[in-house]
Amino acid sequence: MATIEQGTAAGVSFALTDEQKALRELARDFAAREIRPKEHEYDERMQHPADVIAKAHEVGLMNLHIPEEHGGLGLGCFDGMLVGEELYWGCSGMGTSVSANGLGSGPVVLAGSEEQKAKWLRPLIEEPLLCSFGLSEPGAGSDVASLKTTAVREGDEYVLNGSKTFITNAGYAAWTVVFAKTDPRAGAKGMSAFIVPMDTPGVSIEQHLDKMGQRSTDTSAFALQDVRIPAENRIGEEGDGFRIAMATLDFTRPGTAIGAVGVAQAAYEHSVAYAKERVTFDVPIAMHQGVNFMIADMATEIEASRLLTWQAAWMLDQGYGRKATLYSSFAKRFAADTAMKVTTDAVQVFGGYGYIKEYPVEKLMRDAKLFQIYEGTSQIQRLVIAKEIFLPKSD
């Protein structure tokens, strides 16, 4: 585990409070006890980890950001990130399944009315229900403003039609925040957000997607055909959807970045242990510069990723606005690319054994790739960073 929390300099502290240390330790113990023993079986079977989700809910490792007045802990981005690293260290698939309620409930937490929060958030505290974030479509991933799902007002209802894909936990969710166009001619300004119970007539799961990695997380495609929901299920005003979606992703992006750190940390630990045990030319391979330099780079880049993510999360909690968004992109881009590099190098450290499913790093390499894709690809993060460099705007 990192040692950065032990130092202070010039009024800047990396120290965790006793409560934060206890929270992180709870998450690490849970990951070691409940997640690690099942990671390969659940990955192989593409199994939805309902048992792990129920236990995580029981011990208080879910729905961390729901306000206290609605039964939650009301934790900030930084505290949630401490939990996330440990869960993803256990298994990024199951870690995503447990933590994705933060993304699904985010629009309600950030922009919902008090009535909506009471109705939709409190049940998540009372039992291990799941919710999901319905933004991506077959033809609208990074280009969010081009989504085609529509919501037409008819009296006191909206009628939704369209399709969503790559939606985490959608196949098991009680409800989904669906983003749809209320004014298709207005681009991003014509998008609105709606809470859609998944048992509403006209909602159908089309496919549980068979993924390369993070296979123990359900990722589904679903359709909406003449789905009627009450107008009171709209979050904010018509046209607020794009702003709500971006605000939610800003808040959750450090959590995604720290997930990449957790996976990289796991790969690094396996590499160190294997390098001490594996003997070639009469010495452990850790004594060969070609191996120990590779592991030294892993350690350095993981630590840099963690620091960037800590900073981004802290800035979000402190209300730094667009600057926090920029630093979240720094963290997401760097941590995702680091996880891919570290896990690839871990396979190299293991040699031929690294390519065999019996050994742990093969799965970690498959899992790592998704961090460069979801919640804004590494290329989109670079676009955000470049725009801020060349076309800066004040908060």
Protein Blocks (a to p, Z undefined) as FASTA:
>chain_A
ZZklmpceehiacbdcfklmmmmmmmmmmmmmmmmmmmmmmmmnopacfklmmmmmmnop
ghklgcfknopaopafklmmmmmmmmmmmomklmmmmmmmmmmmmmmmmmpcfklmmmmm
mmmmmpccdddddfbcfklcklmmlpcbdcddehjaccdedddehiehklmcfbdcdddd
fblknommlpccddddfkbghiacfbdcddfbhmlbccdddddehiacdfklpgcjehil
mmmmmmmmmmmmmmmmmmmmmmmmmmmmmmmmmmmmpcgehiafklpmklmmmmmmmmmm
mmmmmmmmmmmmmmmmnonojmlmmmmmmmmmmmmmmmmmmmmmmmmmnmmmlmpmkbmk
lmmmmmmmmmmmggpifklmmmmmmmmmmmccdZZ
